Structures are given as structure tokens and as C-alpha cells.
Amino acid sequence: MIRFDRVYKRYPNGREALSSVSFDIGAGEMVFLTGRSGAGKSSVLRLITLLERPTRGLVNVLGHDTQRVSVSKVPSFRRQVGMVFQDHRLLAERSVFDNVALPLVVAHTPLRETDKRVRAALDQVGLLDRIQALPGELSVGEQQRIGIARAIAPRPALIVADEPTGNLDPQLSREILGLFCRLRDAGSTLVIASHDMALVNESGARQIHLDGGRVIS
Amino acid sequence: MIGWLSRHLQALVFALGRLARAPVATLFTAVVIAIALALPAGFLLLTHSVRDVAGNATTVDLTVYFKREVPLESVQQLAAHLRQRNGIESVAVITADDALALMRKDSSLAEALGALPDNPLPHALSIHPAADASSSTSLGALRQYLTAWPEVELVQLDSDWVRRLDAILLLMQRITLGIGTLLGFGVLAVIGNTIRLEINGRRQEIEITQLVGGSAAFVRRPFLYTGALYGLLGSLLAAGIVHTAVALVAGPVDQLARSYGSQFALQPLGGQGLGLMLAVGALLGLAGAWLAAARHISRLQPRA
């Protein structure tokens, strides 16, 4: 599903974020990227989602060598990857339905199918009753669950999450972890960057620990 | 096809919604565009009106004035002779009495003419050349031929004023083109800047859309519709301004034209003119939005 082979990433300011990073993630796995701030977790996610290209090495995601994906093909590539962000990235002026429907709308999914999938995704995160609410009317935990619903609504093969519990209290964090576990059990592949070691250990999932841009374990 | 239409309809509805949610800002932008479009449109309408009047009178005729002592019979004989000549479409005899009567009727000199003891005007011929003999060379040759007649006092080729009118019309067209081009760029700039501000205001939305797989076309489309709608609304207002202006000045212009014996009248915009204005407005709006969208959206890089 994902293969990093001796990947280097150096940013234009000269900072080397990743240095000879190699790992494989198989289909249906839930993997945590762990490490301190600046360890390179976000850079790995950015390379997976084609927000960045590697300076050197091979990044293969869903069978695509990301170095070879042309700029015009990036949107269709991203439609195969669901993304969850620490700050939710919801559109404040749009309803929950519109927010969750966005990836389906950009993929030109028929209206009836969009409606069906949005409801299914909201049902999965337990927020179907808030379908007409605006994000501002929801709690932080609910907003994060809407962010997850948006990521899973198009039924992507891969879900990546960058510090999805970073702004949540332990109770809400466990709820979100439970949600991710259910998605894994349903067959999704998840790559989650987190520095919340307690939560990561509680999940029992495989960890890729990064430090100074290198894979430590 | 249905999917394509649905996507465009969605973008159109979205753009309409954005404009409707900020009616005052939309109106101000449309008014600026309207003023920029109304000026060249008004000039163009004026040029067309003048050309239409001139078009009825641009046939170049020759007028032959005979010496006063030449009798009418001789003039009629010469007219009959001319009618046999190639390159002449018609020859009209204008007797001295007819000319005087016409002058009394149409001229402000009627009183002065009435005070004269006898008719000072000569007999004349009005010669209308055939279309295929209206070149300056042919007319020059005909003029030379007529001047050689001993009975003829003067041959007047009525082309000088036509040339002057053509020059004035050409000047008006060039001025209209110049103003139109300048103001067209102005409209592009106004719409481009408005769209740029919209893009900046919706930066987060654009970034999120790109993150979830929105293509460049998908992101750009609502802005293009917004630009086209601004142009359309602006040109509709411009048409209203031109129509109102024509309606306001048509009466006085008509009075002025009549006092000079002219049939000049300002023409209304008409359906074709309105259609052209709307098309130009929409295209300018689309072009301005495209330029802004291509420039500013490509600079927005989504961040995870």
C-alpha cells in the first residue's frame, strides 16, 4: 500500500526533514508515526499525500510512484486518500452535510450517492443527528469526528491523519482512537501521526518511530 | 454530458449565491463596469446614427450650372444628349424657377430672395452617375467633358463633403475604438481585482478543496462564473444607461436636426446592440476572472 525506500527530503530553506527513511505499510494496517515535534512525521504524511515530493528515494503510494505523478493528476490521486487534520479544516460557513460531502462533490459523485455516503459516514462517527448544523455549533470533539467523516465518506483506500487527537482531552482521544480501530477492522489502511504515546501504546498498533528525520524503530 | 451540465449549473448557482449575499458590493462593482461599457457603447451608437444619415446621402452627384443666358430648351436638349451617354444613370433638369422655389422653401434667405427684382439662379442639371462609373477617375473625366461645353458656367462635383464626413466618421470610429479598448482594460482590471479579493477571502476553502482532491478547473469554475456574471450585470446596467441617455437627448437632437433640415436622429440600442453589449460584458468578465484565477489560485499551495 505504501513503500518508502531510502527517502530524503530537504526543504528549500536547507533543512533536511527526512534522511534515508525506509518502511512498508500493508493494506488494512493501522500504523502510528511517532516522534517528537520536528522528527519528520508531518513530512512523511506530506510525501504520502503528494503535498511534497521526495528530494531523493522512492515513495510509492497505492501503486503510484509519487515522483512520476504529474501535477494535473495530483487531484485524482488525492481523491484516493482521506485526510484528517489536527485543526479539523472544516468550512465554517457550510453545514456538516456540505463539509462531509466536499470530497464527493469534487469527485463529481451523483447527488443521490453523495447523500447516501454522507449519511453513512456521519452514522459511522455518530453524528448523523447534526447533519444540518454548522461547525461552530459543534464541540471540538464533534468537529474532529466531522473531519473524520469527511475523510471516510468517499471510502478511500487509505486514510492519513496528522495529530488527530492533538487538541482533544484523553476521553475524546480514546473515542477517536476507537473510531480509527473500527475503520481498520472494516478494512481501511490508516497512517496516523501522533506524539500521544499513551494513546498509541493503548492502540496496540504498529509504530514507526522517527527522530531527527530517521526511522529509529 | 449531464454530469458536465450539472457541474456548471452548480458553479453558476454558487456564483449567483455569492453575488446575492453581498448585494451592495455587487452593485457597486457592476456600476463601475457599466460606466466603463456605456461610454464606448454610446459613442458607437452615435457613430452608427451619423453613418446611417450619411449613408443616404453619400452618392456622389454632379451638378452642372449653366450660364444665365442659356435657354431652358438648350438645357433640356443637352440633358437628353447626356442620358444617351454611358455611365450616366439619371439626369434631372432643375429649372431656375424650380431652384428659386426650392431655395425659398428650405432656406432662411426666403425674405431676401423675395426682395430681388428677378431670378438670379441659372438652370442646372443634376447628374447621377452609374455605380460602375463612380470612381474618382470616371467622375473627373465626366467633369472635364461637361466643363468643355460652352453653355456651362460651373460643374460641381459633390464629393468634398462626403470625403469630409467619411474622415469625421473614421475619426469617431478610431476614438470609439481607443476609448473602448482603454475602458475594456479597465473592466478587466476591475473584475480581475474583485476576483482576486474573492480568492483571498476564500483562501481556506480553496486550500481544503485542493486537499480533498478538487481539480484546478473545479476550484476555478465558480470564480469564472462570478466574473462573467459581473460582466453581464455591468453590461445590462450599461445598456440601461445608454437607453436612458438616448431617450433623454433624442427629442432635443431631433429638434436641432430639423432646424438644419436634416433627418438625423439618434438610434436606440436595439436587440442586436443589446445582445452584443451583453456578450462583450460577459466575455470581459470571464477574461478578467480567468486572468485573476490563473494567477492567484496557482499560488495557493495547500498545507497539511
Interface residues (C-beta under 8 A of the other chain):
Chain A: S42 L45 R46 T49 L51 S72 P75 S76 F77 R78 R79 M83 F85 R89 L91 L102 P103 V105 V106 A107 H108 P110 R150 D162
Chain B: G3 R7 Q10 Q204 E205 E207 I208 T209 Q210 L211 V212 G213 G214 S215 A216 F218 Q301 P302 R303 A304
